[in-house]
Amino acid sequence: MLTRGTTTARIAVLAVAVLATGLVLAVIPGHRGWFDVGVYYGAVRHWAATGQLYDYVRPGTPYGFTYPPFAAVCMLPMRLLGWHPAIAVGVALSAAATALLLYWLVDPVARRRGWCRWYAFGLAACLCALTNPVRDTFSFGQVNLLLVALVFADRQLTSRQFSRSRLRLLAGVGTGLAAAIKLTPALFIVHLLLTRQWRAAATATATALGATGAGFLVAPEVSRRFWTATLWDTDRVGGFATMSNQSLQGLIARLGPHLPGRALWAAAALAVLALWAHRLHRAAAARDTLAAYSLTGLACCLVSPITWVHHLVWMLPALVVLADPAPDPAPAPAPAPDAGTGAAPRRPGRRRARLALCWLVHLVLSSGMVWLWHPDGRDLGTLLGGSAYALTTLGLLLALPIRRHPEQPDGPAAPEPPERTAAPAPAPRARPAPVGR
């Protein structure tokens, strides 16, 4: 249906998909009432009125502002807006970031496969909207999708299409800004270093430090308090064992209070980082940049002490890696069965298995199943079902496919072959065989 069918049929199918998605989103439980927008909105207004940022607590809750001061500087324009316009601007920004991210992820696949591009984009948008992390990001009014778009903007700038553009010099700015707004994306700076993208890594580091310095210039006392005290006060964001926390720390906390939680988490986080570095090296060697960025996003979610469900939007690129098998190399005449060329046979069964796994992961991420259990349960159901998102993230970090022939438009630019300056020398003439005597 992606490659065949009339425009009318595609419009009809897409209209049904949009309507069904809208109905599901309207009736599904778990609407969050723009809670985090309320925290941002109240915190910046409180900061402007009192000069204090981190002592703000949203009325009726124990939650306050937890981001670095630079994030609050970026949110200061909310003071000029009313409550409902602030919600509308937040939703519009997240929608624009989602559209841009889907374009970067889905459009190269559609072009390479010969699919109808707008049709593929529309269906992908519906599937994306159904996932629990995306639903929660919009419903809470979170900034997660904006951060993913900032990081993946750097991936675009280091791709082939920008290999001769001056815009390539900006690669790293998005990652640096994302790390200054929220600390978790800072792992992507390490990603740039491990993949030897030295200029982008330097730009990202300078951007993150410059943005953090801007926070100190605007609010020196608030910045000092954040970096010396507030950052280390994990009790401000809630308990580790709650089902909403789908990090390694959350999984360990749900195993039982008798465990040495911090020590076990530190050991598990180091193991995850070692696994991530190994798989990132393999992805970089294969020049599969989408798999590389997906692996780093998965590692971010696992090693962060707190990974709320809406943070798992970093898993979305991994779904595309699962759904899109390795692009075929340039077509060539098929060898005879006994030609003995040594070419690897095609494995449609493996591709179907990856696609089935993609649908299974999407179903799990869309189910909201983690809230069917309670954090005080100690049975197998609580361990598997209540930590389903964390276990899925760990499974993808272990087994995400690394494609051997990544898509050409998105991979890093390959060095051009040297120009030939002279024609090759002619082959020597064969000497006549000597006449026998």
N, C-alpha and C positions, 0 to 999 in steps of 0.2 A: 504493500500500500504506500510505502514511502517513495517507491520508484515508479509505480503504475497508478492509474486512476486519473480521472479528470479533475480539474480545479474545483468544479462544483461538488464532487464527492469528497474531496479533501476539506473543503470549507464546512460541509455538513458534519463530517466526522470530528473535525476540530471543534465545532460549535457544541456538539454533544459532549466532548471531553471537557471543555471549559465549563459547561453547565453542570456536569456531574461533579467536577472538582469543586465548584462553588457551593453546591449543595452539601458535599461532605464537610467542607470547611465551616459551613454555617451551623451544622448540627453536631459536629464532633465535640465531645467535652474537652475542657482544658483551655478555655479562653482566659488569657492572663490579664486583661484589663489595662494594658499599657503600663504595667507596674514599673518597669525600669525607666521608661520615659518620665514617670512621676518622680523617681529618685533623681534623675539628671536635672529635671526642671526645678525641683525644690532645692537641690544642692547649690546650683549656680545662683539662684535668687538669694538663698541664705548667705552664700559667700559674698555676693555683692553688698548685702545689707550689714553683715557683721564682720567680714574679713576672715571668717573661719569656714573651712570647707568640710573637714573630716569629723566634726562633731555634729553634723546634720544627721538626723534620723527621720525617715519618712514616718509621719504620724500613724500610730497604730501598728507599727512593725518594728523589728530590731535592725532593719537594714538601712545603710547609708551609702555614701559615695566611696567606691573602692579603687578607682582608676588613678593613674598618676596625674599630677596637676596639669600637665600639658593637655590631657583629655578635657579637663574642665575649661581650659582656655579655649579650646575648639568649640565647646558647647556654650560659651558665653552669649552668642547671639540669641539663644533661647529666651533671654531676658526681655527681648523686644517683642516676643510673641505671646499670644494668649495660649491657654491650655490646648484647645482643639487645633489651632494652627500649628502648634508644636508637634502634636501627634501626626498631623497631615504631612508636615515636612519630613519627619522621621520615616514615615511609611514610603513617601516618594523617593527618598534617598536609598532606602533598602531595595525598593523595586528597581530603581535604575542600576544599582550595583548587581542585583540578581540578573537583570537582562544582559548587562555587559559580560558577566561571568559566563552565562549560558552561551552567549555568542562566541566567546573565546573557546569554550569547551566543545560545543556541539557543531558549530558551523564548519570547522575543518573536516570533521567526520562526514557531514552531509555532502560537502563538496567532493571529497575523495570517493565516496560511495555512489555519487550520482543521485542522491535523494533530493526531493523538493525541499529547499532550505528553509523557507518560512514555515512549512508544514512540520518539519522535524523540530524546529525551534519551538513551535507552539505545543507540540506533544511533550517535549522535554520540560517546558515550563509547567505544564500541568503535573507531571510526575514530580518535579522539584517541589511544587507547592504542597504536595501531599505529605512530604516527609516531616517527621516530628521536629527536627532542629529548625527547619525553615518556618514552620508554623509558629513555633515558640519565639523565634527571632522577631517576626512581625508582631505577634500578639503581646510580647513583652515590650516591644519598641527598642530592641537591642541593636548594637552596632556591629555585630559579627560579620554580616555579609559585606559591609563596607570594608572591613579589614581584609577579608579574603580577596576582594576585588583589588585592593591596593597591592597586595603581595603578587597576585597573578598579573597585574599590570607590568611588574618587573619581568615576569616570565615572557610576556609578549615583547617587551623592549629588547630582550636578549635573543629573540627568535630571528630566523633568516630574513623575514620581511623588513626588519630594521637594521640589517647588517651594514648598510651603506648610509643610514640616516643619522643625523646629529642627535635625534631623540634618543638614540641608544646610550648617549652619555648620561641620561637621566635614570638609567636602570639602577635600582637600589633605593631610590627616593621613596617609593611606595612602601617597601619593606621597612625602611627606617621610620617612617611615619607610623606605620602599624605597630611597631615595637614600642614607640614612644607613647602611643595612646593606650595600649594594653600590652602587658609584658610578654604574654605567651608567644606572639609571633616573632620574638627575638631569636627563636631557634632557626628561623629562616636566614638570619645573618650567618649563623654557623653553617647552614646549608650552602650558602654562597662560597664560604671559605673552603669547605670540603670538596666542592665541585670546581675549585680553582677559578672562580669568577672574581678575580682579585679586584678589578675596578668597581664592579657592582657591590662587592662586600665593603670596600672602603667607602663608597658613597652611602650605603645603608648605615654603616657605623657612624659616619659624620652626621648624617641626617638625624639619627636617633639621639646622638649626643647634643646636637644643636637644638632640637626640639625640647629635650629635657632641660637644656640651659635656658631656653626661652621661658619655661615654666618657673625656673628659679628667678629670672629677672622680673617676671610679672608678680610672683608671690613667693618671695624667699622663705618666709617663715612657714607657710603651708607646705612648700617643697621639702624643707628640712624635716618637718614632722612626718611627712609621708615616707621618706626614704630611711628615716631612722627608727620609726615606731609603727606607723599605720601599716606599712607593707608587711611587717612580720606578725601582725595581729590577725591570725586566721579565724579567730572566733567571730569577727565582724561579718563574715560571709555565711555563717551557718555551720551546722555539723557536717563532718565528713561522711557519716554513714547514711545520710538521706539518699533516697533513690534518685533524686535529681542529680547527684554527683556521680558521673560516669567516668571517673578517672581511676587510675591504679590505686590511688589513696582511698577513694571511695569503696572500691571493691575489697581492699584489705580491711577497711574499717567495718564492713558488713560481715566479715568472717568471725569477728568476736572481739570484745573489749580486752580480753586477756592477752592478745598478741602485742608484741613490741612494734606498734604501728609505725612510728617514725623510722626506726631502723629498717624494718622490713620494706617500707615504701622506698627508702633511699637505695637499698640493694636492688629492688625491682626496677626502679627508675634507671639506675646505671645499666642494668641488663638490657632494658628496652633501648636506651641510647646506643649501646654497643651494636645491638641488632639493627637499629635504624642506620647507623653509620655504615655497616657492612652492606645493607641492601641499597642505600643511597649510592655507594661506590659502584655497585653493579649497574644501577640504573643510569648513572652518569657515563659509565663505560659503554653502555648500549645506546647512549644519546637519546634515551626516552625521558624527556624532560617532564612530561605530564606525570609519569609514574614517580619520578624523583620528587616533584612537588607534592604529590599525593602522599607519599611516604612521610615526608616532613610534617604535613598537616596531621596525619595520624599520630605521629610521635608527640606533637604538641598536645593533643588531647589526652594522651596517656600519662605523660610525665607531669602535667600541671596538677598541683594538689587539689584544685577545684575545677572540674569540668562539668558545668551545667549542660543539660541536654541541648540548649540552644547553641552552645559552643561547637557542637558536632557538625555544623555546616562545613567544617574542614574536611569532612568525609565525602562530600559531594564529588570532587574530582576523581576519587577512587572508583566511584560507580561508573564513570565514563571509561576508565581504564579497563574495568571488568567487561563492559558492554562492547567495547571496540577492540576486536582482535588486532594482531599485528598487521599493519598495512602490507599488502602484497608488493613485492618488488616489481620492476618493470616487466611487462608480459614478454614471454619468450616462447618459441615453439616447444610444445611438449615433447620430451624425449620418448623414445620407444621404450616399452616395458623392460627390455633386456639391454638397454643402452649402457647401464652401469655408470651413470653420471655421478652417483653419490649424493644427489639432491635429496633433501629431507622430504618425505611424503607429506601431503596435506593431512591435517587431523581435524576433520569437521566435528568429530565427537568431542574433542577438547574445547573447541569454540562453543559448541552447544552447552557444555558443562559450565563454562565461564559465564555465558549469558544467563543460564539458570541460576547460578550463584548471584549474579547481579540482581535478578528479580527477587531472590530470597533476602538479600541484604536490604533492598529497597522496602520489602514488606516488613522486615523487622524494624527498620528505622521509621516506618510510617505507623506502626501499630500502637505506640505508647504503652507497650506491655510492661515497662519497668515499674509502672505505678500500680500494678496488680498485687504487688507484694509490700510488706512492711519491713523497715530496716531492723527491727528487733527479732525477726525470724532467723533461725539458724539451720534451716533445712536446705536440701539440694535445690528445691524450687526457687528459694530466695536467692541462692548463689547464682544460679543460671539465668532465671527470668529477671530477677531484680537488677542484675548486672549485665543484661543482654547487650546493651550498647557498648559497654566497656569491653566485653569479650569479643564482640564483633570487630571493634577497632583493633584489638590485639591480633585477631585472626587475619585481618587484612594486612597488618604490618608484617606478619609472618609469610603470607602467601599471595600478596598482590602480584599479578603477572608483570614481568618486565619484558616489554615487546622488543624483538630483535630488529625490527625495521620501523622505527617511530615515524610518524607523519612528517614529511619533509618541510611543510610551511612552518611548523612549530618547533622543530629541533634547532639546536645551535648551528650557526653557520659553519659549514665545512670550508677548509682552506681551498682556494682555487688552485687547479693544477698549473704548473709553470708553463709559460708560453714557449712554443718551439721557435727557435731562432734560425734553424737550418733544417733542410730536408734530410730525412734519414739516408744514410749511405746505402747504395744499392747492394743487394746480396751478391756475393762473388759467384761468377759463372762456374758451373760444374765442369771439371776436366774430363775429357773423354777417357774411357777405360783403356788401359794399355792392351795392345794386341798380343795374344800369347804366341810364344815361339814354338 
